[in-house]
Amino acid sequence: MGKLKIAVLGASGIGKFHVREFLAAGANVTAILGSSKESVEKTADSLNLEFGFHPKTYVKLETLLQTEHLDAVSIATPPQMHYDQAKKCLEAGLHVLCEKPFVFNSYSENGKPTAELIALAKNQNRIVTINTQWPSVLRYVAPLVDISRVESFFMYTQPGERGIGMLWDHLPHTNSMLVKLIPGGRAEEIKFSETSEEENDVDFIYRSHDSLCQVHYKFKFKATRPRDLWFSINGVEFKREIGEAYQQKLITGKANIEIEDPFKASLKMFVDSIKGMAQPLISTAEIIENVLLQDDIIKAYVPPKGS
């Protein structure tokens, strides 16, 4: 197989980093999709300055799919567009990586459309996955804490959205860690212990087969990157530290561990999975579990008074 041909839908925000990592993984980014001719050309010029290439530009997905001979697409558009765009790309026979949240057709009824997309990918014999990258760090964690039986899990993140936006923005990240650690679980007794426009704490019991896990997520709004992140498994805490050149470590009481950038790892695994060299970081079963858990948590959310 030669170099994969990938289009990035929405390359002016997070999609810019998709472009960077696909190029680093040896793929060709042949086209980008934008919301207007002016904006997409501006994005293409910016990519040319930074990466030394000028992708073809489109404002209509249908035209892009009809014109380009692609292997895959990466969807980094606003969340409300994910379902329709993923469906069209899968129907066109392309592999799909989607930014989080995977589907955002509503705040809390996304299970059915998610299942539809995954069934379509299976029928088309195509890979579909989501860019929730943090489970890539579990390979570094495993030697330091027993992850075969997780009884408590905590995760702190800093979403770039306020209010309920914090939930749909970052629940996919926290949930991705939990469902990777504990497959086949279900949340019980969901409670919000701190609720404001800029902070949300959610606690619940995660029951799976014969095990129970006490879960606490803490979200605190931050407008700019880089954003802090840490988590603990069975009381052992790991904090992400970023260096000046964006090299990353996990800091814990037992060790300081140099790690591969989780974002880079996630996108490279998608490329390698298309080549038959690996599995995607996030499986389709984990996508469904993540979305259903997200729906359950958002259903339990009560906005703060005055919001």
C-alpha positions in Angstrom: 0.0 0.0 0.0 1.3 3.5 -0.9 0.8 6.6 1.1 -2.8 7.0 2.4 -4.8 9.8 1.0 -6.7 11.6 3.7 -9.0 14.6 3.7 -9.5 16.7 6.9 -12.9 18.2 7.4 -12.5 21.3 9.3 -8.7 22.1 9.4 -8.6 25.6 11.0 -8.9 24.5 14.6 -8.1 21.1 16.1 -8.1 19.9 12.5 -4.7 21.7 12.0 -3.2 19.2 14.4 -4.8 16.3 12.6 -3.0 17.5 9.5 0.3 17.7 11.3 0.0 14.2 12.8 -1.2 12.6 9.6 1.8 14.0 7.8 4.1 12.8 10.6 2.5 9.3 10.2 3.4 9.2 6.5 0.0 10.0 5.0 -0.9 12.5 2.4 -3.5 15.1 3.3 -4.8 15.8 -0.2 -7.8 18.0 0.6 -9.5 20.0 3.3 -13.1 21.1 3.8 -14.1 24.5 5.2 -17.3 26.5 5.8 -16.6 29.1 3.1 -14.3 29.6 0.2 -12.6 32.5 1.9 -12.0 30.6 5.2 -10.8 27.4 3.6 -8.3 29.1 1.3 -7.0 31.0 4.3 -6.6 27.7 6.2 -4.8 26.2 3.2 -2.4 29.1 3.0 -1.7 28.7 6.7 -1.0 25.0 6.2 1.3 25.8 3.3 3.3 28.2 5.5 3.6 25.8 8.4 3.9 22.4 6.6 5.0 23.2 3.1 2.1 21.9 1.1 -1.2 23.4 -0.2 -4.1 20.9 -0.1 -7.1 21.2 -2.4 -9.9 23.1 -0.9 -13.7 22.4 -0.8 -16.7 23.9 0.8 -19.2 21.1 -0.1 -18.5 17.6 1.2 -20.4 16.0 -1.7 -18.0 17.7 -4.2 -15.0 16.6 -2.2 -16.1 13.0 -2.1 -16.9 12.9 -5.8 -13.6 14.6 -6.9 -11.0 13.2 -4.6 -9.8 9.5 -4.6 -9.4 9.1 -0.9 -8.7 6.3 1.6 -10.0 8.1 4.7 -11.3 11.3 6.2 -10.7 12.9 9.6 -13.7 14.8 10.9 -12.8 17.9 13.0 -15.9 20.0 12.3 -18.4 21.3 14.9 -20.0 18.3 16.8 -23.5 18.8 15.3 -22.1 18.0 11.9 -20.4 14.7 12.8 -23.2 12.3 12.2 -24.2 13.5 8.7 -20.6 13.8 7.6 -19.5 10.5 9.0 -22.5 8.8 7.3 -21.7 10.3 3.9 -18.1 9.4 4.1 -18.8 5.8 5.2 -21.3 5.5 2.4 -18.5 6.6 0.0 -16.4 3.7 1.2 -13.9 5.7 3.3 -12.4 5.0 6.7 -13.4 7.6 9.3 -11.7 9.1 12.3 -14.0 11.6 14.2 -13.2 14.1 16.8 -15.1 14.0 20.1 -18.0 13.9 20.7 -18.5 11.1 18.2 -22.2 12.0 17.7 -23.9 15.1 19.0 -27.4 15.0 17.6 -28.8 15.9 21.0 -27.6 16.3 24.5 -28.6 12.8 25.6 -30.0 10.7 22.9 -27.0 9.8 20.8 -26.9 6.0 21.3 -29.0 5.1 18.3 -27.2 7.3 15.7 -23.9 6.0 17.0 -25.0 2.4 16.5 -26.2 3.2 13.0 -22.8 4.6 12.0 -20.9 1.6 13.5 -23.3 -0.8 11.7 -22.7 1.1 8.4 -18.9 0.9 8.9 -19.2 -2.8 9.5 -21.3 -3.3 6.4 -18.8 -1.3 4.4 -15.8 -3.1 5.9 -14.4 0.2 6.9 -12.7 1.4 10.1 -14.5 4.0 12.2 -13.0 5.4 15.4 -12.8 8.5 17.6 -10.0 10.7 18.6 -10.1 10.2 22.4 -6.4 9.8 22.9 -5.9 9.3 26.6 -6.2 5.5 26.8 -2.8 5.5 24.9 -1.1 6.3 28.3 -2.4 3.2 30.0 0.6 1.2 28.6 2.8 3.4 30.8 0.6 3.1 33.8 0.2 -0.6 33.9 3.6 -1.4 35.5 2.9 1.0 38.4 -0.7 0.1 39.3 -2.9 -3.0 39.0 -5.4 -2.1 36.2 -6.9 -5.6 36.1 -9.3 -4.7 38.9 -10.1 -1.0 39.2 -12.0 0.0 42.3 -11.6 3.8 42.1 -11.0 6.2 39.2 -10.6 10.0 39.2 -9.9 12.3 36.3 -9.4 16.1 36.1 -9.6 17.9 32.8 -10.0 21.5 31.7 -12.6 21.8 28.9 -12.7 24.8 26.7 -16.5 25.1 27.1 -18.6 26.4 30.0 -21.8 25.0 31.6 -23.2 21.9 30.0 -20.7 22.4 27.2 -18.0 21.1 29.6 -19.8 17.8 29.7 -20.2 17.1 26.0 -16.7 18.5 25.4 -14.8 16.4 27.9 -16.9 13.5 29.0 -15.7 11.6 25.9 -12.2 11.9 27.2 -12.8 10.8 30.8 -15.3 8.1 29.6 -12.7 6.7 27.2 -10.3 6.0 30.0 -13.0 4.4 32.1 -14.5 2.1 29.4 -11.0 1.0 28.4 -10.2 0.1 32.0 -13.6 -1.5 32.7 -15.5 -2.9 29.7 -19.2 -3.4 29.7 -20.0 -1.2 32.7 -23.0 1.0 33.5 -23.2 4.1 35.7 -25.4 4.1 38.8 -26.2 6.8 41.4 -25.0 9.7 39.2 -24.6 12.9 41.3 -23.1 16.4 40.7 -21.4 17.7 43.8 -20.2 21.0 42.3 -22.1 22.7 39.5 -21.4 26.1 38.1 -20.8 27.7 34.7 -17.0 27.1 35.0 -16.8 23.9 37.2 -18.6 20.5 37.3 -17.9 17.6 39.5 -19.7 14.3 38.8 -19.6 11.2 41.0 -21.1 7.8 40.2 -20.7 4.1 40.8 -19.6 2.1 37.7 -20.9 -1.4 37.8 -19.5 -4.1 35.5 -20.3 -7.8 36.0 -19.1 -8.6 39.5 -17.1 -5.4 40.2 -17.9 -1.9 41.4 -15.8 1.2 40.8 -16.1 4.6 42.5 -15.8 7.3 39.9 -15.2 11.0 40.2 -14.7 13.4 37.3 -13.7 17.0 37.8 -14.1 19.5 35.0 -12.8 23.1 35.3 -13.1 25.6 32.4 -9.9 26.9 30.8 -10.1 29.0 27.6 -6.5 28.4 26.4 -4.1 25.6 25.8 -2.1 23.9 27.3 -4.6 22.5 29.8 -3.9 20.5 32.9 -4.8 16.9 33.2 -4.4 14.3 35.8 -6.0 11.0 36.9 -5.8 8.4 39.5 -6.4 4.6 39.4 -6.9 2.9 42.8 -5.5 5.9 44.5 -2.3 6.1 42.4 -2.1 9.6 40.8 -0.6 10.5 37.4 -0.3 14.1 36.2 0.5 15.1 32.7 3.4 17.5 32.4 4.3 19.4 29.2 7.8 20.6 28.4 8.8 23.6 26.3 9.0 21.6 23.1 5.7 19.9 24.0 7.4 16.8 25.1 5.2 15.0 27.7 5.6 13.1 30.9 3.4 11.4 33.4 4.4 12.5 36.9 3.6 10.1 39.8 5.0 9.4 43.2 6.7 6.3 41.9 8.3 7.6 38.7 8.5 10.3 36.1 7.6 8.7 32.8 8.3 10.1 29.3 5.3 9.4 27.1 4.5 9.7 23.4 2.1 12.6 22.8 -1.3 10.9 23.2 -2.8 12.9 20.3 0.1 11.7 18.0 -0.4 8.1 19.2 -4.1 8.1 18.5 -3.8 9.4 14.9 -0.9 7.2 14.1 -2.8 4.1 15.3 -5.7 5.1 12.9 -3.3 5.3 10.0 -1.6 2.0 11.0 -5.0 0.3 11.4 -6.0 1.2 7.8 -2.7 -0.4 6.7 -3.5 -3.6 8.7 -0.6 -3.0 11.1 -2.6 -2.3 14.3 -6.0 -1.8 15.8 -7.5 1.7 16.3 -6.9 3.0 19.8 -10.6 3.1 20.4 -12.8 0.1 19.4 -16.4 0.4 18.1 -17.6 -1.3 21.3 -15.8 1.4 23.3 -17.3 4.1 21.2 -20.8 2.9 21.9 -20.2 2.4 25.7 -18.7 5.9 25.8 -21.6 7.6 24.1 -24.2 5.7 26.2 -22.4 6.7 29.4 -22.2 10.3 28.2 -25.9 10.3 27.5 -26.7 8.9 31.0 -24.5 11.5 32.8 -25.9 14.5 30.8 -29.5 13.3 31.5 -28.6 13.6 35.3 -27.2 17.1 34.9 -29.2 19.9 36.5 -28.0 23.4 35.3 -27.1 25.8 38.1 -29.7 28.4 39.0 -29.6 31.5 36.9 -27.8 29.9 33.9 
